[in-house]
Amino acid sequence: MRETTTVQVCANSHIAIKGELNFMTVRHVLKHLEQSILRLKAVGQIDLQAVTQVDSAGLALLIHLLRFAKYQHKTINFENIPQRLHAISTISGVDRLLFTNEERA
C-alpha cells in the first residue's frame, strides 16, 4: 500500500508536504498546492522535510510551483530539501532554479 501524500498549510507563509512526490502522487497534490500558494502572503516557504520519496515528476511539480507563484506575484522558497531532489535537479541542470548557492554547495 502506498503512503498518502498530504499538503498542510502550517502558517500564513509556510506549507509542508508530507509523503511521496512522484509520478503517482503529483497530480493528486497539484491543485491543493496551488490553492495553498494563493493563500500565502507575498513570500512563502515550502517545507520538504517530510518528503519520503521524490522523482523527476516531483521535480517538475516544484518547478511548476515556482512559475505559478511568480504569476501570482508571490515568491516561494523550498526548505529541508531531500538529498535525492538535489541530485535529480543537479543532473537535470535545474538546481539553480530551485536552490540558493548555499543549498547547492
N, C-alpha and C positions, 0 to 999 in steps of 0.2 A: 504494500500500500504506500502510495506517495504522500509525502508530507504536504500539508496545505500551506500556501504562501499567503501571508497577510500584510496589509499596509495599515500602519497605525499613525495617526496624527497625534504626536505627544505634546505639542505646544503650538502656538501660532506660527512658529518658524522652524518646526522640527518634525520630520517624517521618518518613521522607522519601517524598514522592510524586514520581514522575518520569513525564512524558508528558502526555497529554491527559486532562482531566476534563470530559467532555461526555456527552451523551445516549447515545453509542455505547459509552462506557467505564465509566460509574459502576457499573453492575450488576456488572461484572467485578471491580472493586476493593472493593466494599462489604464483602463478607464478610472479606476479608483485612484491611481497615482495622479492622473491629470486633474481630477476633481480636487485632490488634496493640494496640488500646486496652485490651483485657482484660489484656494482659501489662504494661502501664505501671504505674509506681508511682502515687501519688496525683495528681501533676501531670505532664503531658507536653506536648511541643511537636510540632506537625506542620509540617514544612518544605515550603513550596510553591515554592521557588526553581526547581526543575526542571520545573514545570508549564508546558507549552508552549502549551496552548490550554484555555480554560475557557468554559462557557456556563451557562445557568440551571440545568441539571441538575447541574453541578458545584457550584454554589452550594447547591442543595438538599441535596446529599450532605454538604457541610460543616456545614450546619445540623443535619442528622440526626446527624452525629457528635458535635456538642455535646450534644444530648439524650441520645444513647446513653451518652456518658461520664458525664453527670450521674447517670443511673440506675445506673451502676456505682460511684458515689461517687468519681469522678475528675474532674479538670479538664484540659481541653486548651486550648492556645493555638496560634494559627497565626502562622507567621513567614515572611518573604520572600514577601509576598502580591503576586501579579501585578496590574499596573495594571488590566487588564480586569476582574478579580474585584472590585476596589474600585469600578469604575464600575457593574457589574451590581448589586452589593449596595446601592450608594447609590440608584440608580434604583428598586430594589425596596423600599427603605426598611428593609432589614435589616442595614445596615452596623453599627449599634450592637450587634447580637448577635455579630458576628464579630471586631470590631476595637476596640482601645483608642482613646481620644481622640487620642493622638498619631498612630496609624496612619491615622485618618480625616482628619486635617488635610492 
